Amino acid sequence: METISEGLLSLQTVITCLATLKKSMSEDDAISCLILGTESSQVYVLDPEAFTVLTTVRSSVLPLNQNVTC
C-alpha cells in the first residue's frame, strides 16, 4: 500500500519470516545478520551492529519460510 504524506512517498509492507545468518564465524555466540522476508517479495539482510540494510533481493515468490545457510 503506497501512501503520500507531506510530499514523501512511502511503501509499507509486512514481515512474513525471519532468520539469522552468522556474519563471520560458525560459533554459537558469533554475531548474526538478520534476514527479513516481506509480503512484497523482498528479502533484506540487515547489519547486526547498525541495523542498516546490507543487501536487498527481490524474490519471485512470497517468502513464507526461510532456511539460511552459508
C-alpha positions in Angstrom: 0.0 0.0 0.0 1.5 3.3 -1.1 0.7 6.5 0.8 1.7 10.1 0.2 2.4 12.1 3.4 3.9 15.6 3.4 5.1 15.0 -0.2 7.1 11.8 0.6 6.1 8.5 -1.0 6.4 5.5 1.3 5.7 1.8 1.0 4.6 -0.1 4.0 4.9 -3.9 4.0 4.6 -6.8 6.5 7.5 -9.1 7.5 6.5 -12.7 6.7 9.5 -14.5 8.0 12.8 -14.0 9.9 16.1 -15.9 10.0 19.7 -15.3 11.1 23.0 -15.9 9.3 26.3 -15.9 11.1 28.4 -12.9 9.9 31.8 -14.4 10.0 32.1 -17.5 12.4 30.1 -20.6 12.8 30.4 -20.5 16.6 27.1 -20.3 18.6 27.9 -16.9 20.1 29.1 -15.3 16.8 27.4 -12.1 15.6 24.5 -12.8 13.2 22.9 -10.9 10.4 19.1 -10.7 10.5 17.4 -11.9 7.3 13.9 -10.5 6.7 11.3 -11.7 4.2 8.4 -9.4 3.4 5.0 -9.8 1.7 6.2 -7.5 -1.1 8.6 -10.4 -2.1 11.7 -8.6 -0.8 14.4 -10.2 1.2 16.6 -7.9 3.3 19.9 -8.6 5.0 20.5 -6.3 8.0 23.8 -5.3 9.6 23.8 -6.7 13.1 25.5 -3.7 14.7 24.0 -0.7 12.9 20.7 -2.3 11.7 21.2 -0.9 8.3 20.3 -2.8 5.1 23.4 -4.6 3.7 21.6 -6.0 0.7 18.1 -6.4 -0.8 17.0 -9.3 -3.0 13.7 -9.4 -5.0 12.2 -12.9 -4.8 9.9 -14.3 -7.5 7.7 -15.8 -4.8 6.3 -14.6 -1.4 8.9 -15.6 1.3 7.0 -17.5 3.9 9.7 -19.9 5.1 13.5 -19.3 5.1 16.3 -21.7 5.5 19.5 -19.7 5.6 22.9 -21.4 5.2 26.4 -20.3 4.1 
